[in-house]
Each structure stands twice: as C-alpha cells, then as structure tokens.
C-alpha cells in the first residue's frame, strides 16, 4: 500500500517534469492549459486537486488529495471497531439509515470488513440491519444497476414490510400452524439485535 | 365538563362518535385492536356490554398496510366453503391482492367478543382501501386517532444538512476505490 502511493507520487512528478520541459519554451501567457492527466491519475477515494507550481524553468503539476476537515472526535478513540469507538454498541436499529449508509456501496452491498475495520459481530449486525432496511424500502437510491434496455417482465405487487428476517422469495407459507404447544411461530426482526438497549418495560418479541 | 348544561352533558356522554384511523404503513393487528376497543365502547367510563355504547370507526388507506416480518408470505388465511374439497388456504399477499380490505376486516372480526353484538359492531366499522371517503361519512367524522407505529424515514427524506451533520464513523484507506 505504501509502495503503491510512492509509485503514484513518482508518476505524477515525472509527468509534471515532462510537461515542464515543453512548457518552459513557451511563455506563461501562451501556454495552453493542459487537460488534467486523467489517464495517469489512479482512481482514489477523493477527487484530487491539481496544483501547478512553476520554479524557474520547471513546472510541477501535482495532484493533492483534498484536506477533509477533521470531524468530531469519537468518545472512545482507542477501540478498534468504529461502532465501539463511538459507543453505539447496542443502540442502532434498521431505522438508523444515516449510520447504515456509511457501510454500504452505491448498489446496496456491504463493504468488506477489512476496509471498514468493523469487528465480526458488529459487521454481522450491520449486515442484518442493512438487509432489513433494504426490504423495508428505506434505501431507495442504493439499488443495483440494471443493464440497459432491461424491461421487467411483470410488475410485482408493492407490499410494505418491516423487520423482515428472511428473503421474500425464499419463504414458504405456513399451511399447518400446529397446536398451542407446538405452534410454528412467525419470525420478526433478528436475534442478533436482541441485546439492544430498550427504554420500555416490554421485552422484544422475535416470535409473533 | 361542569360548565355544560345537563342536556349538553348527557348528549356528550351518550352520543355515538365517528373515529378515523389512517392505516398507511401500519401493522393491521395494532389497527384492529384500536378499532375493536372503540367499537365495543371500552374506551368510555360508562361502558357496559349490554348498553350499546360502541362508536363508529373508519379505517382508510388499508391497501398500504405493512406487515412485520415475512407475514405477507407466511401468514395463511383459511376458509371452507362447506362442500367437500372446499378447503381454501390463501397467503396474506394473495388475499390482499384480491381484496385490500379483507385483512383488516378479518383482524377486527377476530378481536371482537364472540357474541351476537359482533355483527352489529362490524356494521359500524367502515373500511376503505384508499383516501377517498363518501361525503356523508366525511361529514360525520369527529376525531382522528394517532397511528400506533412511528414510520421510519427513508434516506432520501433526510436533508443534506442532516446527512452532513452525522459524523463519519470510519475513514477509508488512501487508495481504496470507493464507488
């Protein structure tokens, strides 16, 4: 990772020197504004600001990553997992879309744990909450991109739902509910979230 | 109220009111329990089973009802026509497509007491699949009841300021390609 970033800076500085050599022959006023080296800049998380510096005969064109202003400091900076750093352990739910949207891609999938730095249980809980949020329709802009010209065969009925544990197409109807002592219960929510903080006296019902 | 005349107090106590409930994004069971309480008259201190003190309840937007969990696919409504081989089992999704009012109606019917008053109470329940109400019912409405479930906000409903005010929990590494 460090090697890659070194190579990148070398690349940009080399390109700058080359352009600098041609640019020095022409006066500053007549120099054409070269389109920023889109082919050479490697894609990164932030859009880099292109900065031109002229030192005598050499012009250095450098791509500087924008300085993102440091946000508020987490209350527990020594923890490894971001959820523990901000003390949000048992406090989030499928409705906290502002939190969940930080861990998903633009097409709705989860980001890898090695990138986000989440610990295993929190990653699983967030994945479960993201699934439930998708099924509840709370993330309408994070849909997978359909190929162009794709016409859906028949319009599926739009049914409102929330706290759906299982995938909609995979679930079978319960034709035989069973007697009182052996009832087949309907699953609501997810057992991973059973330790969430509750401010009311009523317990969390997972089986309806 | 002590400032009312006797006739006005009598009228306020014994008149039959009309409640309206919006069932949009609400679980039908919670809507049905609120309806059954008011149809029996159990929300009144003058309640008695024989004194016919129930009120009218109007439920609107039942076609936008929301079930929790996978109940749309798992919950099964059964009935028998009386003829041999006439046992019908339909999932909640299929029943809702056929008749958007049926789920709420069956839920309320099951929550009312199993006596002869149940049919009269069901006649005082008015269910509408969408917003449109006939003029005479709209003229009778007295009170709107609060929705039992708080509807969560979608990500698109948050303003950009609110999204920016929420702190970034983690910073991606320098050369990670974020889509």
Contacts between the chains, C-beta under 8 A, distances in Angstrom:
chain1	res1	chain2	res2	distance
A	1	B	173	6.8
A	1	B	174	7.3
A	1	B	175	6.6
A	4	B	175	5.8
A	5	B	174	6.0
A	5	B	175	6.3
A	8	B	175	7.6
A	42	B	175	7.1
A	43	B	177	5.2
A	44	B	174	7.0
A	44	B	175	5.7
A	44	B	176	7.9
A	44	B	177	7.2
A	45	B	172	5.1
A	45	B	174	7.5
A	45	B	175	7.9
A	45	B	176	5.8
A	45	B	177	7.3
A	45	B	178	4.6
A	65	B	174	7.6
A	71	B	167	4.8
A	71	B	168	5.7
A	72	B	167	5.0
A	74	B	167	7.9
A	74	B	169	7.8
A	82	B	169	4.1
A	82	B	170	4.3
A	83	B	169	7.3
A	85	B	169	7.3
A	86	B	167	7.5
A	86	B	169	5.9
A	94	B	152	7.8
A	95	B	152	3.8
A	95	B	153	7.7
A	97	B	152	7.6
A	97	B	153	7.1
A	97	B	154	7.0
A	97	B	155	4.6
A	97	B	158	7.4
A	98	B	155	7.6
A	98	B	158	6.6
A	98	B	162	7.3
A	98	B	163	6.4
A	98	B	166	4.4
A	99	B	166	7.5
A	99	B	169	7.3
A	101	B	155	5.8
A	102	B	168	6.6
A	102	B	169	5.7
A	102	B	170	7.2
A	105	B	179	5.5
A	106	B	179	4.9
A	107	B	179	7.6
A	115	B	172	6.4
A	115	B	173	7.0
A	115	B	176	5.8
A	116	B	170	5.4
A	117	B	170	5.6
A	118	B	170	8.0
A	136	B	152	7.1
A	137	B	154	6.9
A	138	B	152	6.0
A	138	B	153	7.6
A	138	B	154	5.0
A	138	B	155	6.3
A	139	B	154	7.5
A	139	B	155	5.4
A	140	B	154	5.9
A	140	B	155	7.1
A	140	B	156	5.5
A	141	B	155	6.6
A	141	B	156	6.0
A	142	B	155	7.7
A	157	B	93	6.9
A	157	B	96	7.8
A	157	B	97	5.7
A	159	B	67	7.6
A	159	B	72	5.1
A	159	B	93	6.1
A	159	B	96	7.1
A	160	B	25	5.6
A	160	B	64	6.0
A	160	B	65	6.8
A	160	B	66	3.6
A	160	B	67	7.7
A	161	B	66	6.0
A	161	B	67	5.8
A	161	B	68	7.3
A	161	B	69	7.8
A	161	B	70	7.8
A	161	B	71	8.0
A	161	B	72	6.2
A	162	B	66	5.9
A	162	B	68	5.6
A	162	B	152	7.5
A	163	B	68	4.7
A	163	B	69	5.8
A	164	B	68	7.8
A	164	B	69	6.0
A	164	B	70	5.5
A	165	B	69	6.4
A	165	B	70	6.7
A	166	B	70	5.0
A	168	B	70	7.1
A	168	B	72	7.7
A	168	B	73	6.5
A	171	B	70	4.5
A	171	B	73	4.3
A	171	B	74	5.8
A	172	B	73	7.4
A	172	B	74	7.5
A	173	B	73	6.2
A	173	B	74	5.8
A	173	B	75	7.7
A	173	B	76	5.0
A	173	B	89	7.5
A	173	B	91	4.7
A	174	B	74	5.1
A	174	B	75	7.4
A	174	B	76	5.9
A	175	B	76	5.7
A	175	B	89	5.6
A	177	B	76	7.6
A	186	B	69	5.4
A	186	B	70	7.0
A	186	B	71	5.6
A	186	B	74	5.4
A	186	B	75	6.6
A	187	B	69	5.6
A	187	B	70	6.7
A	188	B	68	4.7
A	188	B	69	3.6
A	188	B	71	8.0
A	189	B	68	7.7
A	189	B	69	7.3
A	208	B	68	7.0
A	208	B	69	6.3
A	208	B	71	7.5
